[in-house]
Structures are given as structure tokens and as C-alpha cells.
Amino acid sequence: MTPEEFRAAGHELVDWIADYRAGVVGRPVRSEVAPGWVRDALDGAPPEAPESLDDVMRDLRDVVVPGVTQTQSPGYYAWFPSNASLESVLGDMASSGLGALGITWQSAPALTEMEQVVTDWLRELCGLSDDWHGAIHDTASTACLVALLAARERATGLSEARGGLQAEPSPVTVYASSQAHSSVTKGVLLAGFGRDNLRVVPVDPVTYAMDTDVLSRMMAEDVAAGRRPAAVVASLGTTGTTAFDDVPAIVAVARQHGAWVHVDAAMAGSAMLLPEHRALFAGVEEADSYGWNPHKWMGTILDCSLLYVRDVELLIRVFSTNPSYLRSTADGEVTQYKDWGIPLGRRFRAMKLWFHLRLAGAEAIRARLRRDLANAQWLARAAAAEPGWEVCAPVALQTVCLRHLPDGMTDPDTLDTHQQEWAERVNATGRAYVTPAQVEGRWLVRVSIGAEPTELRDVEALWDLCREAAGSIAP
Ligand SMILES: Cc1ncc(COP(=O)(O)O)c(C=O)c1O
């Protein structure tokens, strides 16, 4: 494709994206395609000769669009917001157009230095001190794994340079609450700690925050038995109910044993942009690493996950490689992000954050977050005031956890089934998408407000829909 051909096709694609976003409201929010339908529709002989853009665009419209959940719809309340602001889409396009290769500072100095600039901007916007050093990863799962690998190496005095964990004289242990995201368990397993060395700390039955007394006991028992606590993963904004662990208490306990504290605020981290909500993030400044995803609520298109660490020197000792072909005269003077994590090749992810922040401005982002928080409070008040409904977890941010309790329905399992049924009825309308989830053994329905176009009137319509759906189920 020549640049001139690209210009024509690109204009068409941009028009298509703009039309798609403008018309997303009318589309069924949950993808209703059957398993295999997309594959069958797209399958055929591999293209030997070029096809027309029209043919590709037709499949994009007719097959791909119905084959995705409409996360940019005002009716999207599932999982967590996955906003893709159009400002950040432009940045992603610029990054693709540039096609920069991020393997060392030398391969694209702007890629490295813009990443320093935007991670510093977000650090400042979140009120964190300049003791923190940030990098952009693909996901919070990777960020957590990186933190756990650093924690492992700190706890074992860089065992990777000897026989690794296999040669360690005693096990090293990791702690996280029962409400921590599944990526924490995955990280613990992949970092080689082993499931037997993951301590699942129970949570408070009302707030769903980690029980730090039990954490303290578990750590003391491990130490008494000759095991070495390596890390605690604290969750700020759990996936189930947006619960906030008590980070100051966790840091205090972890410090007694020299354990690393990683704070996972994948979704909730956006709220740190709001000074009036910073109290929820107390203690983060004392942790060892802190991760959150602008690609969720804040709205910088996936994939864009920030990991801040305090001890970059340790990170570099754990992750650095230095093959001859990657060396340059700038070594020693510049940041080499390849030494801050797992991959060598790096996309120019900073560009989408840079476009997003520059074209939208922090104040507009903050205003949108505040709108969502107010909408969540509206829904929580409406549900709490409605007989037969329960708001079953504190509404710390923008996710409201609901249970419908019909008159006379008392059997816990029947109630669990009922929650899943009414959520399914809501979702089947195509007008909204909510997620039922099991939290500490019981089913509830999560309404995660915060899609970029969702206004109060949409939340009001959703609430009508929830009541209609739940009321339509015969007892
Ligand atoms: C609290 C929490 N941590 C981690 C993750 C994983 O995020 P990612 O998809 O970026 O790996 C999620 C995803 O929703 C989450 O809610």
C-alpha cells in the first residue's frame, strides 16, 4: 500500500470509526453471536490476491461488530469500564503509523522519553511523590507478575543468579485476599512460588477488605515455621465489589518481615486523579509497587497499564540483559525500559496516553469520573430505597452490587439462581449488559457504571430495566 492509497483508505476507516461510535447506542450491548459464528463467517482460503477495502469493511461491519461486546455503549455496565477515548484512539493510530521499534533507548529515544513524561504526568496528577518511577505495561496482570518477580528476588537475595527458587533452603510465601484478582494467583504460580506458598487471606464480611489481623497471624506462623514472606498484594478496588484493602495496615505488617507490598488498583486507580478521593489510597506511598490501568475507567485505549516502583535499581538487576547488539554509547545515561520488565520489543504506548491527556485535558477526565461517581450514588440510593432490593457491598466508587430479594424467597441457593436469572433477562434485551458474580460464595449482580457515554438518564433507564427484569420472573 502506498502512502497515497493509505490516505484514501485511512480517511474511509476514520469515517467508519466516527460513524460506528456515533451509532453505537442502538446496537445490542452484549454480543449475541453463537460460538464459531465469526470464525465460519471469516473463514475461507487465505487471500492470495489483494481484496478490495469495501469487502474488508463489509466484514468489519457485518461480522466483527456484532461479534464484540459494545464496550463503548452507554448501556455497558459489565465487568469494568473499558473506555477507549477517541483522543487515545488517535494516539494509537499515530503510534501505529510511526511504526517505531522500542527495544532500546537508541532505537526510539522519543518512545522512551515520552513514556517518562506521561508516567510522570500521571504520577503528579495522582498526587504521588517523585520517589516513584513508572513504566507502561500491557496489563495489570503483567504488572503484578513483574512486581512479584522483583519481590521474589528481593526476598531471596537474587536467587535467579544462583539456583533460582529450586535451590532455596526454605519456601518464600505470598499473601493476597480472597477477593484479589485471579491475575494475582496466576502471577504467584508463574513466578514459581507455587500454590502451596500462596496464602489466601480472608476478608471482612461487610467491606470485603483483607482481614489484616489474620494476615499478621499468617505471616507470623510462616516465619515461625521457617518460611520467608516475600510479598503481599493489596487490592484497591477489588473486581467483585470494589473493596479497598487497608494499605497502611498491610504495609505495617509486611515491613515487620521485610515483605514487598504490591498495590493492585487496576480499575480504581483512576479515582486517584480526584483529590477528594485520595483518602482511599492512603498508604500507597509507602508500598513498593503500585499498578493501575488507564485502559479501564480513565479511558486510554487498551492496552495501557501503569506500574510504578520505588526501587528501580532492584528492578534492573532482576530484568536486565545486555547483549552486544543492543548496546550503544548512550548506555548508562538513559532509561532502558527493556530492563524494567519482561518483553524486549515495546510498542509506543505512551503516545495514546499523551494524545489522550493533551487533547482531553485532566480536568475533563476528572469531571467524567465525578459524573460516574454521582451516577453510582444515585443508583445505590434508588436501590436502597426500593423494597425487595439490597445494595450488598459498600459503593466506594462507581460499581454498585445489587441483589433482588423477592418476598418469600429465602432459600440461599434459590436466591442465587434468581440473581443470575434477572441479570440474564437484562442482558438479553440488548439494551444493557451487567455482570453477575459470586462473591464469598453468594451471587450478586455488578452494575459497573463508567462507560464514557453513560449519563444519568441511562442509569435511570437501567434501573427501570433491572426492576422490570427481576419483577418478570415468576416466584
Ligand atoms: C482488581 C483487578 N486487578 C487486575 C485485573 C487484571 O487486569 P488486566 O486485564 O489489565 O490484566 C483486573 C481486571 O479487571 C482487576 O479488576
The ligand as an SDF file (V2000), in Angstrom:
LIG
                    3D

 16 16  0  0  0  0  0  0  0  0999 V2000
   -8.5310   -5.5670   40.5210 C   0  0  0  0  0  0  0  0  0  0  0  0
   -8.0340   -6.0780   39.2050 C   0  0  0  0  0  0  0  0  0  0  0  0
   -6.7470   -6.4390   39.0890 N   0  0  0  0  0  0  0  0  0  0  0  0
   -6.2610   -6.9010   37.9340 C   0  0  0  0  0  0  0  0  0  0  0  0
   -7.0540   -7.0140   36.8170 C   0  0  0  0  0  0  0  0  0  0  0  0
   -6.4750   -7.5340   35.5560 C   0  0  0  0  0  0  0  0  0  0  0  0
   -6.3900   -6.5090   34.6330 O   0  0  0  0  0  0  0  0  0  0  0  0
   -5.6920   -6.7370   33.2150 P   0  0  0  0  0  0  0  0  0  0  0  0
   -6.7970   -7.1680   32.2990 O   0  0  0  0  0  0  0  0  0  0  0  0
   -5.1340   -5.4060   32.8490 O   0  0  0  0  0  0  0  0  0  0  0  0
   -4.6510   -7.7710   33.3680 O   0  0  0  0  0  0  0  0  0  0  0  0
   -8.4010   -6.6460   36.8890 C   0  0  0  0  0  0  0  0  0  0  0  0
   -9.2780   -6.7610   35.7220 C   0  0  0  0  0  0  0  0  0  0  0  0
  -10.4180   -6.3780   35.7270 O   0  0  0  0  0  0  0  0  0  0  0  0
   -8.8960   -6.1720   38.1160 C   0  0  0  0  0  0  0  0  0  0  0  0
  -10.1810   -5.8240   38.2490 O   0  0  0  0  0  0  0  0  0  0  0  0
  1  2  1  0
  2  3  1  0
  2 15  2  0
  3  4  2  0
  4  5  1  0
  5  6  1  0
  5 12  2  0
  6  7  1  0
  7  8  1  0
  8  9  2  0
  8 10  1  0
  8 11  1  0
 12 13  1  0
 12 15  1  0
 13 14  2  0
 15 16  1  0
M  END
$$$$
